[in-house]
Amino acid sequence: MINFPKKIPELKRNETKNWCAFYQKGRKRFAYINHRIRTSKIEVWCSGELNELVDKSKLEIFPREKIGYGWESNFPARFFLTNKNEIDSACNLLYEISYNNS
């Protein structure tokens, strides 16, 4: 399994309501992650161009619905993690997104 924090130097996390924002020190946020207490599903909103993300990943990437103005428009894509076999694919995708997000 990928060790996500070691792959992205100085990875930071901030909590915002029910979400955790991920970014690299001195760079923009590249993902928001919501881990649901009542289900085992994890929802990830991420930056990047939707079609490129679909092509790069083994995960099923969806467009977000009801995107608000401001910061929300920077995270047009989302995907869900429902089992541990998807973690490596998610980490690889988020790693790529983090370096395309200056």
N, C-alpha and C positions, 0 to 999 in steps of 0.2 A: 504494500500500500504506500502511496505517496505521503511524505511528511510535508503537508502544505505549508506550515510556518517556515520551515527551512528552505523551501523552494522559492519563496518570496521574501527576500530580506526585509527586515523591519516591518513586517505585516502588523497592522493595527486593526483594532475592532472597537467600535463605539456602539452603545445601545441607544436606540431611538424608538420609544414606545415598545411595540412588540417585535421590533426588527433589530438585527445587528448589522451595522455597516462595516464593510471591509475596505481597507485602503493601505497603500504603502506610504510610509512617512514621506511627506513633502509632495504627495501626488493626490489626484482626485479619487474619490470613492469609485469602486468598480462593481460592487455588488451589495445588495441588501438581502439578508437571509432571515426567514421567519421559521422557527421551529415550533410546531404545534404541540401543545401539551396533551390534548385529548386524542390525537392520532399520531401515527409514526411518520407522517408526511412532513417533509421539509420543502418550503417554497423559496426559490431564489429569483430575485430580480437582478438583471445584469445589464451593463452598458454594452454597446456594440451594435453593429448593423445586423438585423434579424436574419437575413438570408445568409450572410457570412457565418454567423453562429450555427445555423442549421447545417451548413456544409462542413464545418470543422468538427462537430461533435457527434458522438454516438448517442447522446441524449435526445429526447424529444423536446424541442424548443418551441415555445408558443409565443405569439404576440400578447402583450399585456392588454387587458381591457380597461376602459375608463382611466386612461392616463391623465393625471392632472397637469397643471401648468408648473413651471419652475423646475425644481430638482427632479420631479417624477418623470419628466420627458426625457431625461438622460438615461433612463433604464427601461427601454422599450420591450425587452425580451424577458421571458421567465421560463423556468423549468422546475420540475418537482423531483425530489429524491424520495423514493418509496422503499428502497432496500439497499443494503450495504454494498451490493455489487456495482452500484452506480457511482460510488464515491470517487474512484480513480478518474472516471470520465469527467465528473464535475470539477475535480481539482485541476485536471489538465486544461479544461476550458477556462476556468477562472484564472489560472496562471497566464494563459495567453491574453485574456482580456486585461489583466492588470498591467501588462507591459505595453498594450496599445492605448492605454488611458493615461496620458500625461497631464 
